[in-house]
């Protein structure tokens, strides 16, 4: 049973993350299913753009701590979104945490409802937002992200839009997206592909330069004693031992 539902309306392929039991956490299975759906959409000449959305009140809760994807698989998925020769547009009507923000950052355009919240929670379980920085830092910048990376605080949709984590936010996310989807439907496939190539060049440079280093960092941190304590505390719904 796939964890990613697929529908199509006037050339826009909607991929819906549908793993409610873990709030659409990035499990090995979900990453595999999403990669397959993106491949199919990328190869289909009738698809003009991809709309990435979710069931429930959470776009993605981040990496699934019980069934995490291999760091290489997550890097490959993020790169696939960036390299897809069609715009990938995120529709967020809920919450996004940790690794889910990497998926959001890989998208070309992202719109969120004003009720959405965001948080880089990695530091609170003893790791770092390593792999997800590949698409995020070139598009957002270290200064804008510093507070949120270092504290794990929640930020609202207005702040996410201010720092460039999302493109726009509004009370009705579908109203925000309506002119965007109309625009891509009026654009030529060649024009979209080549324009996206211009926009993603710096992001792909980061992948080429830093992917191996950040993948190794992620693997090392997740295997560390502090990460084991942080993940155990999270699953047991208690503070980790380092909280003062």
C-alpha positions in Angstrom: 0.0 0.0 0.0 1.6 3.2 -1.1 2.2 6.1 1.3 1.9 8.7 -1.4 -1.4 9.2 -3.2 -1.5 10.5 -6.8 -4.1 12.6 -8.5 -4.0 15.0 -11.5 -6.0 18.1 -12.5 -5.2 20.1 -15.7 -1.6 19.0 -15.9 -0.7 19.4 -12.2 0.2 16.1 -10.5 -0.7 16.2 -6.8 1.4 13.9 -4.6 -0.1 13.6 -1.2 1.9 12.3 1.7 -0.4 9.8 3.4 1.2 8.2 6.4 -1.1 9.3 9.2 0.1 6.8 11.8 3.4 8.7 12.1 2.3 12.2 11.0 3.9 11.7 7.6 7.4 11.2 9.1 10.1 10.4 6.6 10.3 6.7 7.0 12.3 4.5 4.6 9.1 3.4 3.0 7.7 6.9 2.5 11.0 8.1 1.0 10.9 5.2 -1.4 7.3 5.8 -2.4 7.8 9.5 -2.9 10.9 9.0 -5.0 9.0 6.6 -7.3 6.0 9.0 -7.6 8.4 11.9 -8.5 10.1 9.7 -11.1 6.8 8.9 -12.7 5.7 12.5 -12.7 9.1 13.6 -14.2 8.8 11.2 -17.1 5.2 11.9 -17.9 4.9 14.5 -20.7 1.4 15.4 -19.6 2.5 16.6 -16.2 3.3 20.3 -16.2 4.1 20.7 -12.4 4.0 18.7 -9.2 2.0 19.8 -6.1 3.3 18.2 -2.9 0.8 18.2 -0.1 -0.3 16.0 2.9 -3.1 14.4 4.8 -3.9 15.3 8.4 -2.5 18.3 10.3 1.2 17.7 9.6 3.0 18.1 6.3 5.9 16.0 7.8 7.1 15.4 11.3 10.7 14.8 10.1 12.7 11.6 10.1 10.9 8.6 11.4 13.0 7.6 14.4 11.7 4.1 14.4 12.3 3.5 10.6 14.6 6.2 9.4 15.7 6.3 5.8 19.4 5.9 5.1 21.0 9.4 4.8 22.0 8.6 1.2 18.3 7.9 0.4 17.2 11.2 1.9 19.9 13.1 0.0 18.9 11.4 -3.2 15.2 12.4 -2.6 16.0 16.0 -1.9 18.2 16.2 -5.0 15.5 14.5 -7.1 13.0 17.3 -6.1 15.6 19.9 -7.0 16.6 18.3 -10.3 13.1 17.4 -11.5 12.6 19.2 -14.8 9.2 20.5 -13.6 8.3 22.8 -10.8 7.6 21.2 -7.5 5.2 23.3 -5.4 4.6 22.6 -1.7 1.2 23.0 -0.2 1.4 23.1 3.6 -1.8 23.2 5.7 -0.3 21.9 8.9 3.0 21.5 10.8 6.5 20.8 9.5 9.4 19.6 11.7 13.1 18.8 11.2 13.6 16.7 8.1 10.3 17.7 6.7 11.7 21.2 6.3 14.4 19.8 4.1 11.7 18.5 1.8 10.0 21.8 1.9 13.2 23.6 1.1 13.9 21.4 -1.9 10.6 22.5 -3.5 10.7 25.4 -5.9 7.7 27.3 -4.4 6.1 26.7 -1.0 2.8 28.1 0.3 1.5 27.6 3.9 -1.6 28.4 5.8 -1.3 30.8 8.6 -2.1 28.0 11.1 1.1 26.1 10.1 4.1 26.0 12.4 7.7 25.0 11.7 10.6 23.9 13.9 14.2 22.6 13.4 14.1 20.2 16.4 17.4 18.4 15.6 19.4 20.1 18.4 16.9 19.0 20.9 17.6 15.3 20.3 21.4 15.7 20.0 21.9 15.9 16.2 22.1 18.7 13.6 20.1 19.8 10.5 22.9 18.4 8.3 21.5 16.9 5.2 18.5 19.2 5.0 20.9 22.2 4.9 21.8 21.2 1.3 18.7 22.8 -0.2 18.0 25.2 2.7 21.2 27.2 3.2 21.5 28.3 -0.5 17.9 29.5 -0.5 17.6 30.9 2.9 21.0 31.8 4.4 22.7 31.0 7.6 22.0 34.3 9.4 18.2 33.9 8.9 18.3 30.3 10.0 20.7 30.7 12.9 18.2 31.3 15.7 15.9 28.5 14.6 18.6 26.0 13.9 20.3 26.7 17.3 17.2 26.8 19.5 14.6 24.5 18.0 11.9 27.1 18.7 8.7 27.0 16.8 8.1 29.7 14.2 4.8 30.7 12.6 4.0 31.0 8.9 4.6 34.7 8.8 8.1 34.3 10.1 8.7 31.4 7.8 7.7 33.6 4.9 9.9 36.5 6.1 13.0 34.4 6.1 12.2 32.6 2.9 11.5 29.2 4.3 8.2 29.4 2.4 7.3 31.6 -0.5 4.0 33.0 0.9 1.4 32.3 3.6 -2.3 33.1 3.9 -5.4 32.1 5.7 -6.5 30.0 2.7 -3.5 28.2 1.3 -5.4 27.2 -1.8 -6.2 30.8 -2.6 -2.5 31.6 -2.2 -1.6 28.8 -4.7 -4.4 29.6 -7.3 -2.4 32.1 -9.3 0.8 30.0 -9.0 -0.9 27.0 -10.5 -2.6 29.1 -13.1 0.9 30.5 -14.0 2.6 27.2 -14.5 -0.3 25.9 -16.5 0.2 28.8 -18.9 4.0 28.2 -19.1 5.7 26.0 -21.7 7.4 22.8 -20.6 10.7 23.9 -22.1 10.4 27.3 -20.5 9.7 25.8 -17.1 12.5 23.3 -17.3 15.2 25.8 -18.3 14.1 28.4 -15.9 14.1 25.9 -13.1 17.6 24.9 -14.1 18.7 28.6 -13.7 17.1 28.8 -10.3 18.5 25.6 -8.9 22.2 25.9 -10.1 23.5 27.2 -6.7 21.5 24.5 -4.8 23.0 21.7 -6.9 26.5 23.2 -6.4 25.9 22.7 -2.6 24.9 19.1 -3.2 28.0 18.4 -5.3 30.2 20.1 -2.8 28.8 19.1 0.6 26.5 16.1 0.3 29.2 13.5 1.2 30.4 15.5 4.2 26.9 16.2 5.6 25.8 12.7 5.1 28.8 11.4 7.1 28.1 14.1 9.8 24.4 13.0 10.0 25.4 9.3 10.3 28.0 10.0 13.0 25.6 12.2 15.1 22.7 9.7 14.9 25.1 7.0 16.2 26.3 9.0 19.1 25.4 8.5 22.8 23.8 12.0 23.0 21.5 11.2 20.0 20.5 7.9 21.6 19.6 9.7 24.8 17.8 12.4 22.8 15.7 10.0 20.7 14.9 7.8 23.7 13.8 10.9 25.7 11.6 12.0 22.7 10.0 8.6 22.4 9.4 8.5 26.2 8.1 12.0 26.2 10.5 13.3 28.8 13.3 15.9 28.8 16.8 14.5 27.8 19.4 14.4 30.5 21.2 17.6 29.4 18.3 20.0 29.9 19.2 22.5 32.6 
